[in-house]
Every structure is written in C-alpha cells, then in structure tokens.
Amino acid sequence: MSMKYVDEYRDAELAKRIAEEIARLSEGKPLKLMEVCGGHTHTIYKHGVEDILPPNIDLIHGPGCPVCVLPMGRIDDAIAIARMENVIFTTFGDMMRVPGSHGSLLDAKAEGADVRFVYSPLDAFKLARQYPDKQVVFFAIGFETTAPSTAVTLLRARAEGIKNFSIFCNHVTIIPAMKAILDSPDLRLDGFIGPGHVSMVIGMRPYTFVARQHHKPVVIAGFEPLDIIQSVYMIVKQISEGRAEIENQYTRVVRPEGNVKALEAMARTMELRPFFEWRGLGFITHSALKLRSEYADWDAELRYEVPGLRVADPKSCQCGEVLKGVIKPWECKVFGTACTPETPIGTCMVSPEGACAAYFNYGRFSMASERTRLHIGPEITTHR
C-alpha cells in the first residue's frame, strides 16, 4: 500500500476486498491471531475490524498494554514513594487511576501527596530543576517504546549533575512476554500481529525465535484499520503457503535494524532484571529493565524504602486472563457492572490501551455478544 492520507487507510471498500481474499485463503479454517499491542486493540475496537474480517479469524488481545501488565504490588510501591515527605511524584496520566491494594495515586493526591501528571520524563526533569529543594520522582513505565526517553533523560540528569531527580523504573520488554504466551498451555495461537511502536525501536530480528522455534508467522503492523487488515492477510497468506516468517507491514516507520541510537541510550543506562512480575503472566525472567549501577544515584528503588510486596489481584477481577488472551473482556464477570472506566477494579479498564476500556468505550462488547448469540456474519463499517 502506498498511501499519503489517513482516509486512505480507512477505505471500507478496500477493506472488504482484502477481507474476501483473507476468507478465500483461509478457507474457513479457524485461526487465532494475537495482536500484542494495546494500540492495535484500540484500533480494532474503534473501527470494527473484527466485524469486517471473516468469522473464522479470531483476534486475541495480548499483553501489550504497559499500564495493564504492572502488578498491584508495584502500584503500592509507587504510592508509598508518592506519600513520602518532600517528594513530587510524577507519572503519565493513565497511571493516576490504576488501583493499588489501598486506592490509587489519584487517591493519594486527594489525601495530600504531591502527585503530578506529566507528558514525558523530561517534564519531570524540568520540575527537578524548578524545585531544587524537592525530590522529583518519575514513574517510568512502558515497553521499549518509552524506555529511550527515560534513558535520554537519565543521561541528561547525570551530565548536568541534577541529584534531586530519580526514576522508579518499571519498563518491561515485549519478547519475554511473547515467549511466556507461546509456552502457555491454555492458549494456542496461529500467528502474531507484531507491535508497531516497539518494533520501531527494537527492529525485526528479536522476533525470529517465534518463526524458527514455534513455527508461527509474525507481521509487524501499523495502527490504521487497513494496516491491521493487511497484516492479517499477510499472516493468512504465510499460513496458506506453509511459511512462518517475520514480515514488516509497517515499512513507513519500522526499519529492520530498529532505532540504533535509542537502543544505545537504553544500553548505557539500563540492564535486564533477573525477573519481574507481570499481571496475569506471573514472574518472567529477564522481562524488565532496571537502572545500571552507575546510575544508582538516580534510582528511586535504591533511594527510598518501598513495601516490595507481592499483592494478589481482587478475586472478582479477571484482568490476568484478558491479558493472556484466554478470555475476551466481556466474558469477565464484573465487566461493565462493578468494573467500569469510572470505577475500575482491574488495570485493563483504566488505560485507553487496555482491552476492557477499549471494549467498553466503543460499545464493542454488546455487538460482539449479540453477534455470537445470533450467529450474525461480519458487517462492514465505514469510518471516514
């Protein structure tokens, strides 16, 4: 596809033609494809992509929402730091309402903690310059997409000798999560829609194990409806031809080698943790980043004593199963009743990248359940 304008990526007639080709190639064979990234999940729900694809193609929503995969214990640790004297605690907006075991960062703010939302770690760093008598902590979350901005800010803090700034590092890495899903006994997948933004940083090579060891195709995809539909077509074409390769649909952004400078900045400032707990997936080895020892002066985990406890999710919440792709959001027993974006029980209902929030916000759950009940075929939706 060679396109210049966003409307071209939302052409309903072209989508329908590609969907017909997908149906022809797949011959009605049931296929489960996981879109790893929460941004893809958002596009799928918003634009009704599932309704355009043939009914034998089942899109499984993966753990690619960085807010959603943080376990409750790490939220409690963040709140504990935020409540400390003389601390300005900074975070991205969607982390404010994520529930810990005793409330959220927004609750802590309401009770007097100095919690501020920022758009980037650099914003937090500017606050440290502005308030030299305060300790400014940045709650660093995200996959490899956001880790470079944290790394660059750390390099700058060290170069300028700003010591009242620190990072509470919760960056996670996508490849170990994909390995954990592939090794999971309760889910069988036929292919992956690869994450576009993560791949912009890490490139294509890290996914090679999926094709070589597990014989599953991966197609790195963009974020418009036709990007995803074309990626599904590319996966189905590989399967129909008996191939399992790593392909790049998102060539306008993703290079095979990734972003070398971003990777260098990360390597200089961070290293892999021996293990890290993921909501729904448990402890995964080498699946998250921490600051290197030479950046200990900017490491909030070393600077502050935090509870560091493992906290179980509320029994009513099935966020873990949603993140693993074992159930769809509307199959959770509290979805849309006790758990809504205004009163979230689990993280998947908080972040706009969370599958439950996307389902709820776009009303996809009612359509999906009705279609399942009535066995209605896919309908064409236009979004222009």
N, C-alpha and C positions, 0 to 999 in steps of 0.2 A: 504494500500500500504506500503510495506516495501522495501524501495529503498535506495541506497547508492550514486549513481552518478547522476549528473544533467541530462544527456541524457535520463535516465530512466523516468524523469518527462516530457519528450518531445516526447514520443513514439507515433507516428502517428497512428499505428495500434490499440494500446490500447485505444487511444482517440476515434477512430472511433467506437470501440466496446462499450465503455461507452456511446457514443452519441446515438448509436442504442438502448441501454437499456433505455436511457432518453426518446427517441421517443416512445418506447413501453409503458413506464409507464405513460407518459403524454397524450397519445392517441390523439395527435394533438390539445389538448386544449391550447389556447393561455395563456401563463404565463409570467408575468412581474417580473423579479428578479432584485433587485438593488445591485450592488457591491458598497459598501460605500467608499472603499478606492481607492485613486488615483493610488496606486501601482498596484492594480488589473486591473484598467482601462488600464494602460500601458501594462501589460501582455496580456490582451485581444486583444488589437490592434496589438501589435508587432507580436503575434503568430497566429493571425487569428482565435481566439477561437470562435467568433461569426459564422464563416463560417463552423466550424465543428459541432456545435450544430444544432439540428433540427430547422427549420424556425419558429416554434410556440413558441420557447423560446426567449423572448426579454430581453436582458440585458440593464438595465437602469443605467446610470452613475451618481453616487451620489456626495455628497459634501465633499468627503474625501481627498481633496487636500488643505492643510493648507494655502498655498500661495493664492489659488484661493478664499477662503472664506473671506479674510480680506477686509473690505470695504475701499473705496478710502480715506475716512477721516483719517483712521489710517495710511495710507501711507503718507498722507500730514503731519501728526504729526511727523512721523519718519524723514521725510525730514527736517522739521523745527528744530528738535534736531540736525541733522547732520550739518546743516548750522551754528550752534552756535559756537562762538569763543572758542578755546581751547578744542574742542571735537574731539575725534577719534570715529567715529561711525562704529560699526562692525555688519555684517549681513551674513547670508548664501547667497551663490552665486545667487540662483534663485530669491531672493528678489531685486537684484540690478536693474532689468529692469522692475519691476512692475510699471505700470503708476499710478501716482497720478493725481491730477487735473492740476498741472503745472509741468509736467515732472516726472522723476524717480530719485532714488538715484544715478544711473549712471550719469544722467544729472547734479545732484548736485556735484558729484565728478569732472566732467569735468569743472565745474564752480569754483572749488577751495576747496570744502568741503573735509575733510579728511575721506573718506568712504573706508572701507576695508572689503573684504570678508574673512570669517573665516570658519573653518570646525566644530567648536564647541564653546560653551560658555567658555570652559577652555582656548581656544586660545585667546579669548578676555581678559580673566582674566590675562593671561601671559603678554599681551600688557600693562595692567594697572600697573603691576609690573615693566615693562620695561620703561614706561614713567610716572613716579610719578608726573610730573608737568602737565600732561594732564588728562582730564576726558574721560574715556573709557566707551562707552555705547554699550550694546549688544541688538540687536533687536531679542527678544525671540519669535519665532513663532512655531506652530506645535500643534498637538493633544497630548494626553497623552504619545505618543511615545517619544517625545523630551523633555517633561516637566521635567523628572527626572534629565537629565543632567544639566538643568538650576538650579534645586533645589540643586544638589550636589555642583555646582559652588558657589551658594549663601552661603551655609553652610561654604564653604572654605573661601570665602571673609570675612565673619563675624569672623571666627576663627582666621584669620591672620590680621584682622583689616585693610584691604585694603579699603580705603574710596573713592578712585578716580575711582571706578568701579560701574556701575549701570546697571539695567535691564529695558528695555522698554518691558513690559510683554504683549504678545498677544497670549498666549497659550489658545486653545479652547478645549472643551470636546465633545466627539462624541455622547453620549447618548441623550442630549437635542436636537441635530440636527436631530437624528433619530426620536425623538418624534415629532418634528416640521414637518418632512416629512410625518409621519403617520397621522398627523392631517390635512395635506394639502388637500383641496377639489379637486385640479386639478390633482391628481396623485393617482392611485390605484395600489398597489403592492401586489404580492403573496408571497414574501419571500425576505430575505436578505442574500447576501454573506458577512459575517461579516469580519471586518478588522483584519488582522493577527497581525500586529505590535502593534496596540493599545491594542489588547486583550492580547498580551504578558505582558503588564503592568497591565491592569485592570482585567484580567481574564474573566470568563464566566458569573458570576452572574448578572452584571449590565444589560444584555440583556433580563433578564427574563420577563420584562414587555411586550416585543414585542410578546412573545408567550402567556402570560397569559391574557393581556388586549386586544391585537389586533389579536390574533389567527393566527400569521404568524410565519413560521419557520425561524430560523437564523442558518447558518452554518459558523463557523469561518474557514477561508480558508488561505492556503499558497499562494505563489506567482508564482509558476511554472504553465504552461498550464494545466497539469494533475491535479494539486491541484484544480484549478478552475472548471475544468470539473467534477471532482469527487464531489466537493461541490454542483454543480448544480444537479448532480444525487441524492445526499443525500437530497436536498431540495425537488426535484420532488417526491422522494420516500416517504418523510413525507406527502406531499400533497395527493399522491395517497392512502395513508393509513389513511388519515383523522387526522394526527397528526400535532401539532405545538410545537416544542421543540427547545432548544438551543443545538446544537451539535458542536463538535470540530473536524474538519478535520485536523487541523494544530497541531496535538498532538506532533510532534517532537520539537515544540518551545513553544506552549501555554499551560500553566498549568491552571487548573480550578480556582485556587485562584489568579492567576496573579503573579506579582513580588512584594512581600510584602515589601522588603526593598526600592524599588523605590517609592511605594505608601507612605511609612512612610516619606521619604525625601520630597516628594511633600506636604504632610500634615503639616510638620514642617515649611515650608517656604511660602506656598501659600494657598489661600482660594478662594471660588467662588465669582465672581462678581454678584451683583443683576441682571444685564442684560448686554448683549453685542450685538452689531450689526454684522450680518453676511451678506455678499454679497448674494443677491438672496433670503435669508430667512428672512431678517429684524431682529428686535430685539428679542432675545431669552433669557428668564430668566435662570439664573444660568448656563450659557453655556460657560463661560470662567473663567480663573484664574487671580488673581492679587496677589501681594506680601502681606504677613501679615504685620500688623502694626509694629511688632518688627524688620522688615526688611526695614522700611521706609528710612533709610539712603542709601539703595541700589536701591531705586525705582525711575527710571528716570521720571515717570509721576509726582512725587512729587517734584523732583529736578528741573525740567525745566517747563517753561510755554509753552504749546503747543496749537495750534488752537482749537483742540477738536470739530471741526465742522462736521456735517453730510453732506457728499458730494454725490450727485446723480451720478450714472454711466452715461457714454456717451449714448445718446439716441440710437445710432446705435448698441450698444453692447448688446447682449442677454446672457451674461455670467450667469446672475442670473437664467434664465430659464434652461440653461445647467446644472448648479449646482443642481437645484431641480429635474432634470431628466425629465422636461416637454418637452424639445426638444433635438434632437441629435445635435452634433456640426455642422454638415454640413447643418443643417436647419437654422442656423443663417445667416442673410442676408449679413454680412460683412466677413463671414468665408472664408479664403483663398484668398480674394481680398484685401480689405483695411486692414484686420486684419490677420497678419502672425506672426510667431515667431520673425522675424526681426523687424516688425513694429506692435507690439501688441496694440490692443485697450483695450482688457479686460485681466484679470488675467489668465483666462483658457488657453490662448495662450502662457503664459510665462513659467510656471513651467513644467518640464518634467512629473509631475503627473497630470497636467491639461488635461482634456478630449480633448480640442481643439488642444493643442500642440501634444498630442499623435496621434490623428487622422491625423493631418497634416503631422507629421514627418514620419508616416508609410504608408501614402497614402491610409488609410482605407476609407476615405470619397468617393473617386472615385469608389472603389469596391462596397461599400455599396449602393451608389446611382444607379450604373449600375445594381446591383442585384435586387434592388427594382423596377427599370424600366422594366427589362427584366423578372422578376419573376424567376430568376435562383435559384436553390436549393443550399444548402451548399456545398462548395468544401473542400476537405481535403488538408491541408497544412502541410508540414513537416519542422521542424526547428531542425536540428541536427548538 
